[in-house]
Amino acid sequence: MSLKALSGFCKLVGKNSTRKILNPANFKIKTDRNLHITGSRLGVTAAIDPKQPATITKTFPTAHQSLQIGFHDNLASDFQFIWLRDNCKCSKCVHPDSKQKMLDTVSLDINIKPKSYHLTEKGMLKIIWPDTEGDHVSLYDPTWLHKYGKGFELDSHESIHDDNLPAMIPWDRDTIQQIKPEVNYEEVMETEEGLKKWLENIYKYGLAIMKGVPRRTGEVINVMERVAYVKKTKWGSSFDVKCEPVQNDPKHLAFTGMYLEHHTDMNYLEKSPGLQALLCMKANPAIEGESIGGQSFFVDGFHIAKWLRKEHPSSFHVLTSTLVEFKIHSHNMEYCNNQYVLHANKSGDIQEVHYNTRTMSPLKGPKDTVQAFYGAYQLFGQKMREPESEYIFNLVPGDLVAFNNRRVLHGRTSFDPRKVSRHLEGCYGDIDEVFVQYKSFMKNSDK
């Protein structure tokens, strides 16, 4: 795509839509150079190895209380003096052990200017600041500066990627079947390598399957506590999904043999649980050549959202900008909360998915948004129901599946409750702990 064509497209969809729909960093031009955004202008630079350590090529003051720093990849960013002083990493400003800031931000002079600055022999930026106790010396690593400078120029908080974490990998049926994110119970519970593999599967794919889990009450909690804190809900620390041949007046649709469409759980809470685990305690064995139903299926919501953004950008915009109320009546209480079906950052990258037709309340808002919302909602739902999108299989006793509840949608095919017995024990957990532990593993492996 030429620069002229891209510029015309940007003008057509408008500035606000462009931020969500278009990520220029994804485009390539035939001269094997990357197209990127620098501030508000489009520029072309030679392709740079992203793993190459950043180096500073130039520094000069501006007229806006800032220092402009140029880097090896032609990125030029303005760093406000107050920001630089506030983020000094010396032992007087940051505690050497806890890494917590000791500098009092409120007491700083907002119009502070450095007395001098220069690059050291090792390429660090050295700034000498005026201070009531004499000069204060700050040293800044160029790679650290480059990371934040990129965020300033792209006008995006989310562009500051954690270098210790790899990219999450969107998947469809064929991709996940090839990856097969499975691990053995003993590996995870008894070895660090097994734990790392389990965490990696949840982080990268939002889905991990554990085989050979003991079928005893409470074991799903033991597994969850290996990686995260258990999140207690109105159902308790854990919950049972039982479908027996004789069961009257079920309290939840999951306790019936009904087909359960793709959904994420508890969107009606202020923050839906990030991690869910389901342990198969009991299930009728599948008969070869005969389907007894009750199969579990999973769909990567990030993959579907990525498709929608590419193929139907206007529908993507609708689902990322229309608030939906989710509501449920349970335990003599009414829970409700407003969510976007797709929660995206300023660059248009998906952060969370909230989708559950069973708990979605009537749409509110301007009448001219109704048709567009239903069109976008149906496109999203129809795509996830395609066989090519679904990872579907029979859970057998001893199988435990854990998944990112704000990314991966799950459901179950119908079955005859008069003929099938099915028992799953589940619980929720804080997914933050999964990401933090995995990040620690990755950081230590680089040493």
C-alpha positions in Angstrom: 0.0 0.0 0.0 1.4 3.4 -1.0 1.7 6.3 1.4 -0.7 8.3 -0.8 -3.3 5.5 -0.7 -2.9 5.1 3.1 -3.3 8.8 3.6 -6.5 8.8 1.6 -7.9 5.9 3.6 -7.1 7.7 6.9 -9.0 10.8 5.7 -11.9 8.7 4.7 -12.5 6.9 8.0 -11.6 9.8 10.2 -9.0 10.3 12.9 -10.8 8.6 15.7 -11.8 5.5 13.7 -8.3 5.2 12.3 -6.8 4.7 15.8 -9.0 1.7 16.4 -9.1 0.2 12.9 -5.8 0.9 11.5 -2.4 0.0 12.9 0.1 1.2 10.4 2.9 -0.8 12.0 1.3 -3.9 10.4 1.8 -2.7 6.8 4.8 -3.5 4.6 6.0 -1.8 1.5 7.9 -3.4 -1.3 11.2 -1.7 -0.5 11.3 -3.9 2.6 11.0 -1.0 4.8 8.6 -0.4 7.7 5.8 2.2 7.8 5.4 3.7 11.2 3.9 6.6 12.9 6.1 9.3 14.5 3.9 11.7 16.4 1.2 12.9 14.0 3.2 12.3 10.8 3.8 9.2 8.7 7.4 8.4 8.0 9.5 5.6 6.4 12.6 4.2 7.9 14.9 1.4 7.1 13.9 -1.9 8.7 15.4 -2.3 12.2 15.9 -5.5 14.1 13.4 -5.1 17.1 15.8 -7.1 19.3 18.7 -4.7 18.7 19.5 -2.7 21.9 18.5 0.9 21.5 21.1 3.6 21.1 20.8 7.3 21.4 22.0 9.2 18.3 21.3 12.8 19.2 19.8 15.0 22.0 18.7 18.7 21.9 16.4 20.9 24.0 13.1 22.1 22.7 11.1 25.2 23.5 8.6 23.2 25.5 10.3 22.2 28.8 11.6 19.0 27.1 14.5 17.2 25.7 14.2 15.7 22.2 16.1 12.4 21.9 16.8 10.6 18.7 17.4 6.9 18.5 19.0 4.4 16.2 15.8 3.6 14.3 15.1 7.3 13.5 12.5 7.6 16.3 12.7 11.1 17.8 10.7 11.7 21.0 10.2 14.6 23.3 10.8 13.9 27.0 9.4 16.5 29.4 12.0 17.5 32.0 9.6 17.0 34.8 9.0 13.4 33.6 12.7 12.7 33.4 13.4 14.0 36.9 10.4 12.2 38.3 11.6 8.9 36.8 15.2 9.0 38.0 16.3 5.4 39.0 19.1 6.3 41.4 19.2 4.8 44.9 18.0 8.1 46.4 14.9 8.1 44.3 14.0 4.4 44.1 14.5 1.8 46.9 17.2 -0.6 45.7 15.4 -3.7 47.0 11.6 -3.1 46.7 12.0 -0.9 43.6 9.3 1.4 45.0 9.7 5.1 44.4 10.9 7.2 47.3 11.0 10.5 45.4 8.1 12.8 46.3 6.5 13.7 42.9 4.4 16.5 44.5 7.4 18.4 45.8 9.2 18.6 42.4 9.4 21.9 40.5 7.1 21.4 37.5 9.3 23.8 35.5 12.5 22.1 36.4 15.4 22.3 33.9 18.7 20.4 33.9 21.9 22.1 34.6 23.6 19.9 32.0 23.3 16.7 30.1 25.5 14.4 27.9 26.0 10.9 26.8 28.4 8.7 28.7 31.0 6.4 27.1 28.5 3.5 27.6 25.8 5.4 25.8 23.7 6.3 28.9 22.0 9.7 29.1 23.4 11.6 32.1 21.5 14.6 33.4 22.6 16.8 36.3 19.6 18.5 38.0 19.5 21.4 40.5 18.7 20.2 44.0 18.3 21.8 47.4 21.1 19.5 48.7 23.4 20.1 45.8 23.4 18.6 42.3 21.4 15.5 41.6 22.7 13.0 39.0 20.4 10.8 37.0 21.4 8.1 34.5 19.0 6.8 31.8 19.3 3.6 29.9 18.6 4.2 26.1 16.5 1.0 25.7 14.3 2.1 28.6 14.0 5.6 27.1 13.2 4.2 23.7 10.3 2.0 25.1 8.6 5.1 26.6 9.5 7.4 23.8 7.7 5.1 21.4 4.6 5.4 23.6 4.8 9.2 23.6 5.1 9.4 19.8 2.4 6.8 19.1 0.2 8.6 21.6 -0.6 5.2 23.1 -0.1 3.8 26.6 -0.6 0.3 25.3 2.4 0.5 22.8 4.8 0.0 25.7 5.1 -3.7 25.4 6.8 -5.8 28.1 9.9 -7.2 26.5 9.9 -10.1 29.0 6.6 -11.5 27.5 6.1 -12.9 24.0 3.1 -12.0 22.0 -0.2 -13.8 22.6 -1.1 -16.1 19.8 -4.6 -16.1 18.3 -5.9 -19.4 17.0 -8.6 -21.2 15.1 -9.5 -24.9 15.2 -6.6 -26.1 13.0 -4.0 -24.0 14.8 -4.9 -25.2 18.3 -5.2 -28.8 17.2 -1.6 -28.7 16.0 -0.4 -26.9 19.1 -2.4 -29.2 21.4 -1.9 -27.3 24.7 -1.9 -30.3 27.0 0.3 -31.1 30.0 0.2 -33.9 32.6 -1.0 -33.3 36.2 2.2 -34.5 37.8 4.3 -32.3 35.6 2.5 -29.1 36.7 2.1 -30.0 40.4 5.6 -31.4 40.9 8.0 -29.6 38.5 8.9 -26.0 37.7 9.2 -26.9 34.0 5.7 -28.3 33.9 4.4 -25.3 35.7 6.0 -23.0 33.2 4.5 -24.9 30.3 1.0 -24.7 31.9 1.4 -20.9 32.5 2.7 -20.5 28.9 -0.3 -22.2 27.4 -2.7 -20.0 29.4 -0.8 -16.9 28.6 -0.2 -17.5 24.9 -3.4 -19.3 23.9 -5.8 -18.5 26.7 -6.4 -22.3 27.0 -4.6 -25.2 28.7 -5.7 -28.8 29.2 -4.4 -31.0 32.1 -4.6 -34.7 31.9 -4.7 -37.3 34.6 -6.1 -35.1 37.4 -7.3 -37.0 40.5 -11.1 -37.1 40.6 -11.6 -36.0 44.2 -13.6 -33.1 45.5 -11.6 -29.9 45.9 -8.8 -31.0 43.5 -9.8 -28.2 41.1 -9.0 -25.7 43.9 -5.6 -27.4 44.5 -4.7 -27.0 40.8 -5.9 -23.4 40.8 -3.9 -22.5 43.9 -0.8 -23.8 42.1 -1.0 -20.9 39.7 -3.4 -18.3 41.1 -5.5 -17.1 44.0 -9.0 -18.7 44.0 -11.7 -16.1 43.4 -14.7 -16.8 45.6 -18.1 -16.0 44.0 -21.8 -16.3 45.0 -21.4 -20.0 44.2 -18.6 -20.4 46.8 -14.9 -21.2 46.3 -15.9 -23.9 43.8 -19.0 -25.0 42.1 -20.5 -28.2 40.6 -22.2 -28.5 37.2 -24.2 -31.8 37.5 -26.5 -33.2 34.9 -28.1 -36.5 36.0 -30.8 -38.6 34.4 -33.2 -37.6 37.2 -33.0 -33.9 38.1 -36.0 -31.7 38.7 -36.1 -27.9 38.8 -32.5 -27.1 37.9 -31.3 -23.7 39.2 -29.2 -22.9 36.2 -29.3 -23.7 32.4 -25.9 -25.4 32.7 -27.6 -28.1 34.8 -29.8 -29.1 32.0 -29.1 -30.9 28.8 -29.6 -27.8 26.7 -27.1 -26.6 24.1 -25.1 -23.8 25.7 -24.0 -21.2 23.2 -20.6 -19.6 23.3 -20.2 -17.3 26.2 -17.9 -15.8 28.8 -18.9 -16.0 32.5 -20.0 -13.4 34.9 -19.9 -10.3 32.7 -22.5 -8.8 35.1 -19.7 -8.3 37.7 -17.6 -5.2 38.0 -14.7 -7.4 36.9 -15.5 -10.8 35.6 -13.1 -13.6 36.7 -10.0 -13.8 34.6 -9.3 -17.5 34.9 -11.7 -20.4 35.0 -11.0 -24.1 35.6 -13.3 -27.0 35.0 -12.4 -30.6 36.1 -14.4 -33.5 34.6 -15.4 -35.7 37.6 -17.8 -37.9 35.7 -18.9 -38.4 32.0 -20.4 -41.1 29.9 -17.8 -42.5 27.6 -18.2 -41.6 23.9 -19.3 -44.5 21.8 -17.4 -45.0 18.5 -19.6 -43.9 15.6 -22.3 -42.5 17.9 -22.5 -39.0 19.3 -23.9 -38.9 22.8 -23.6 -35.1 22.9 -22.3 -33.0 25.8 -19.1 -32.0 24.0 -17.2 -29.0 25.2 -16.1 -26.4 22.8 -13.8 -23.3 23.0 -13.3 -20.4 20.7 -10.6 -17.8 20.8 -12.4 -14.4 21.0 -9.2 -12.6 20.2 -9.0 -14.4 16.9 -12.6 -13.7 16.0 -12.1 -10.0 17.0 -9.0 -9.8 14.8 -11.0 -11.2 11.8 -13.9 -8.7 12.5 -11.5 -5.8 12.6 -9.9 -6.7 9.3 -13.1 -7.8 7.4 -15.7 -5.6 9.0 -14.0 -2.6 10.6 -17.3 -0.7 11.1 -18.8 -3.6 13.0 -15.6 -3.9 15.0 -16.0 -0.2 16.0 -19.6 -0.8 17.0 -18.7 -3.6 19.4 -15.8 -1.7 20.9 -17.9 1.5 21.5 -21.4 0.3 22.5 -22.0 -0.4 26.1 -24.1 -3.5 26.9 -25.7 -4.2 30.2 -25.3 -7.8 31.5 -27.7 -8.9 34.3 -28.6 -11.9 36.3 -31.0 -12.7 39.2 -29.4 -15.3 41.6 -29.5 -16.1 45.3 -32.2 -13.5 45.8 -29.8 -10.8 44.4 -29.6 -8.9 41.1 -26.2 -8.4 39.6 -25.7 -6.1 36.7 -22.8 -4.3 35.0 -22.1 -2.4 31.7 -19.4 -3.8 29.5 -18.2 -3.5 25.9 -18.5 -6.8 24.0 -15.0 -6.1 22.7 -12.7 -4.0 24.9 -9.8 -2.6 22.8 -7.0 -0.2 23.5 -6.3 3.0 21.6 -4.4 1.0 18.9 -7.4 -1.3 18.3 -5.8 -4.3 20.0 -8.3 -6.4 21.9 -7.8 -6.6 25.6 -11.0 -8.4 26.7 -14.1 -10.1 25.4 -17.5 -10.0 27.1 -20.2 -12.1 25.4 -23.2 -13.9 26.8 -26.6 -13.7 25.1 -28.2 -15.4 28.1 -27.4 -12.6 30.5 -27.4 -9.6 28.1 -30.1 -7.1 28.9 -32.1 -5.1 26.3 -29.9 -2.6 24.5 -30.0 1.0 25.6 -29.0 4.1 23.9 -29.8 6.1 20.7 -32.3 4.4 18.4 -30.0 4.7 15.4 -27.4 2.5 17.1 -29.7 -0.5 17.4 -29.6 -1.9 13.9 -25.8 -1.4 13.7 -25.2 -3.2 17.0 -27.3 -6.2 16.1 -25.6 -6.5 12.7 -22.2 -6.4 14.4 -23.2 -8.8 17.2 -24.5 -11.3 14.7 -21.4 -11.1 12.5 -19.2 -11.8 15.6 -21.5 -14.7 16.8 -21.8 -16.3 13.4 -18.1 -16.4 12.8 -17.4 -18.0 16.2 -20.0 -20.7 15.4 -18.2 -21.8 12.2 -16.6 -25.3 12.7 -13.3 -23.8 11.6 -13.3 -21.5 14.7 -14.3 -24.1 17.3 -12.0 -26.4 19.3 -14.4 -29.2 20.3 -13.9 -32.4 22.2 -15.3 -34.7 24.9 -13.9 -34.1 28.3 -13.2 -37.4 30.0 -12.9 -38.0 33.7 -9.6 -36.7 34.9 -9.4 -33.9 32.3 -9.1 -30.3 33.6 -9.4 -27.4 31.2 -8.3 -23.9 32.3 -9.0 -20.8 30.2 -8.8 -17.0 30.1 -12.5 -16.1 30.7 -11.9 -12.6 29.2 -10.6 -14.1 26.0 -11.8 -17.6 25.3 -15.5 -18.3 24.9 -16.8 -21.7 25.9 -20.0 -23.8 25.5 -21.4 -27.3 25.3 -23.4 -29.3 22.8 -26.8 -30.6 23.9 -27.5 -34.1 25.2 -30.3 -36.2 26.5 -30.3 -35.8 30.3 -32.3 -39.0 30.6 -29.4 -41.0 29.2 -26.3 -39.0 30.2 -24.6 -38.4 33.5 -22.1 -35.5 33.6 -20.4 -33.8 36.5 -17.8 -31.0 36.3 -16.3 -29.2 39.3 -15.1 -25.7 38.6 -13.6 -22.6 40.2 -12.4 -19.1 39.3 -9.1 -17.5 39.8 -7.1 -14.2 39.4 -5.4 -14.4 36.0 -3.0 -11.6 37.1 -1.0 -14.2 39.0 -0.7 -16.4 35.9 0.8 -13.5 33.9 3.1 -12.4 36.7 4.5 -15.9 37.3 5.0 -16.5 33.6 6.7 -13.1 33.3 9.0 -14.1 36.1 9.9 -17.4 34.4 10.7 -15.6 31.2 12.8 -13.0 32.9 14.8 -15.5 34.8 15.3 -17.7 31.7 17.0 -14.7 29.9 19.6 -14.4 32.6 
